[in-house]
Amino acid sequence: MNSIYSKRKVMRKAEHPEMEDALYTWFLKRRRRGNDVPISSEILRTKAKFFYREITGKDDFSASSGWLDKF
């Protein structure tokens, strides 16, 4: 018997919540400008690395495509 619960997805917790919050805020501000310039995955990954460095002072976050898929 297939249960509806077996297909339920679980929300993940962010590994770096401050960085992801900063990235999301930046993303929303950029979209609100209304200039309709697409934000590529490369731009998002570059900004994620930037915010991570600014917040943690470390340079050990790769912003992989897998991370971006989950973001």
Beta strands, then each sheet from edge to edge (+ up, - down):
end
